[in-house]
Amino acid sequence: MAKPRSDKLFQLIKSMKKSEKRYFKLWVQKEKGESDPKFLQLFDQIDAQEVYDEAAIEDNAEYLTTGQLSNLKANLYTKVLTSLKYYNMSNSPDMQTRELIDYAQLLFDRSLYKQCDALLNKALNMATKTGNLELQLMILKWKKNVLSQTSVRGIQESVNEIIEQVNTVNNRINNINLFSNLQLELNSIYLKTGFARNE
């Protein structure tokens, strides 16, 4: 018997909680300003399926024109991920921090360096609280970019402070990577050899 075809959009939709599906539908309607856009119709069709069946979707989708399904699925996949991001953002400090970094980049590109620096400081506080070293390093990179574009008195003190912060974060990341690499190697040996047994 042939194995049923799997589909990443089907898997994504099936992984969603009921509240996430409701949020998605409200979010799409608000974004599109339509009561029943094609995205929602496709979403509902896929959600109703127990096993993914693309032929059934094409046969029952009067809203689709020939060859449109592939593009609509790709766009729907992106929209579902975007809505999940907004739905879960309040519970994810790392996502909130990344959003602040994105906003800071927009301000930097408009030469609004003071506003950019204020957002980066806020993001750095959040990343420090959560202990996300990679985000801290990314924020410090942007802070260096801001410093390189500004000329204020006492800049050397700020430069020295950022360099020290970067070195500290880099050392911590290197230590963590060293130990996680060792852990991965040990786990690989365990998977290869199994339990060590004696008589």
C-alpha positions in Angstrom: 0.0 0.0 0.0 1.4 3.4 -1.0 2.3 5.7 1.9 0.1 8.8 1.9 1.8 12.0 0.8 2.8 14.3 3.6 2.6 18.1 3.4 4.3 20.7 5.5 1.3 23.1 5.5 -1.0 20.2 6.6 1.4 19.3 9.4 1.7 22.9 10.5 -2.1 23.4 10.6 -2.6 20.2 12.5 0.0 21.2 15.1 -2.0 24.3 15.9 -4.1 24.6 19.1 -7.7 25.6 18.8 -7.0 29.1 20.2 -4.2 29.6 17.6 -6.5 28.6 14.7 -9.1 31.1 16.0 -6.5 33.8 16.3 -5.2 33.1 12.7 -8.7 33.4 11.2 -9.3 36.7 13.0 -5.9 38.0 12.1 -6.3 37.1 8.4 -9.8 38.8 8.2 -8.4 41.9 9.9 -5.4 42.0 7.6 -7.3 41.3 4.3 -10.5 43.1 5.2 -12.5 40.3 3.7 -15.0 38.0 5.4 -13.8 34.9 3.6 -10.5 35.3 1.7 -9.1 32.4 -0.2 -6.5 31.8 2.5 -9.2 31.1 5.0 -11.1 28.8 2.7 -7.9 26.8 2.0 -7.0 26.8 5.7 -10.5 25.4 6.6 -10.3 22.7 3.8 -6.9 21.5 5.0 -7.9 21.6 8.7 -10.9 19.5 8.0 -8.8 16.7 6.4 -7.7 13.7 8.5 -5.1 12.7 5.9 -3.6 15.2 3.5 -5.3 14.9 0.1 -4.4 17.6 -2.4 -6.6 16.2 -5.2 -9.6 16.5 -2.9 -8.7 20.1 -2.2 -8.4 20.9 -5.9 -11.7 19.1 -6.7 -13.7 21.0 -4.0 -12.1 24.4 -4.3 -14.2 26.6 -6.6 -12.3 29.7 -5.4 -9.1 28.3 -7.1 -8.0 28.9 -10.6 -5.8 26.4 -12.4 -2.3 26.2 -11.1 -3.1 28.6 -8.2 -3.0 26.0 -5.3 0.8 25.8 -5.1 1.3 29.6 -4.7 -1.7 29.9 -2.3 -0.3 27.1 -0.1 3.1 28.8 0.0 1.5 32.1 1.0 -0.8 30.5 3.5 2.2 28.7 5.1 4.0 32.1 5.6 0.8 33.7 7.0 0.2 30.9 9.5 3.8 31.2 10.7 3.4 35.0 11.0 0.2 34.7 13.0 1.8 32.1 15.3 4.6 34.5 15.9 2.3 37.3 16.9 0.1 34.9 19.0 3.0 33.5 20.9 5.2 36.7 21.2 3.9 37.7 24.6 5.1 34.4 26.0 8.5 34.5 24.3 11.0 37.1 25.6 13.5 36.0 22.8 10.9 36.8 20.1 10.2 40.2 21.7 14.0 40.9 21.8 14.4 40.0 18.2 11.5 42.3 17.3 13.3 45.2 19.1 16.5 44.4 17.2 14.5 44.6 13.9 13.0 48.0 15.0 16.5 49.2 15.9 17.7 48.2 12.5 14.9 50.2 10.8 15.9 53.3 13.0 19.6 52.8 12.1 18.8 52.7 8.4 17.1 56.1 8.8 20.1 57.6 10.7 18.0 57.9 13.9 20.9 56.7 16.1 19.7 57.9 19.5 16.4 56.2 19.1 18.2 53.1 17.8 20.5 53.0 20.8 17.6 53.4 23.2 15.9 50.3 21.7 19.2 48.4 21.7 19.6 49.1 25.4 16.1 47.8 26.1 16.8 44.7 23.9 20.1 44.1 25.7 18.4 44.2 29.1 15.9 41.7 27.9 18.5 39.4 26.4 20.6 39.6 29.6 17.6 38.7 31.8 16.9 35.6 29.7 20.5 34.7 29.4 20.4 34.6 25.6 24.1 35.1 24.7 23.6 35.0 20.9 21.1 37.8 21.0 23.4 39.8 23.3 26.2 39.4 20.8 23.9 40.6 18.0 22.7 43.6 20.0 26.3 44.5 20.8 27.2 44.3 17.1 24.4 46.9 16.4 25.6 49.1 19.3 29.1 49.1 17.7 27.5 50.2 14.4 25.7 53.0 16.2 28.9 54.1 17.9 30.8 54.2 14.6 28.2 56.6 13.3 28.1 59.0 16.2 30.7 61.5 17.5 30.1 62.4 21.1 32.4 63.3 23.9 33.4 60.3 26.1 33.0 57.9 23.2 36.2 56.1 24.1 34.6 55.0 27.4 31.6 53.6 25.6 33.9 51.8 23.1 35.9 50.2 25.8 32.7 49.1 27.6 31.3 47.5 24.5 34.5 45.8 23.7 34.6 44.4 27.2 31.0 43.2 26.9 31.7 41.5 23.6 34.7 39.7 24.9 32.8 38.5 28.0 29.9 37.2 25.9 32.2 35.6 23.4 34.1 33.8 26.1 30.9 32.5 27.6 29.6 31.3 24.2 32.9 29.6 23.5 32.8 27.8 26.8 29.2 26.7 26.3 30.0 25.5 22.7 33.0 23.5 24.0 30.9 21.7 26.6 27.9 21.2 24.3 30.3 19.7 21.7 31.6 17.3 24.2 28.1 16.3 25.3 27.2 15.7 21.6 30.3 13.5 21.1 29.5 11.5 24.3 25.9 11.1 23.2 27.1 9.9 19.8 29.4 7.3 21.4 26.5 6.1 23.7 24.2 5.7 20.7 26.9 3.8 18.8 27.9 1.4 21.7 24.8 1.3 23.9 24.9 0.7 27.6 28.1 -0.4 29.2 27.4 -3.7 30.8 29.3 -6.0 33.2 28.5 -9.5 34.3 
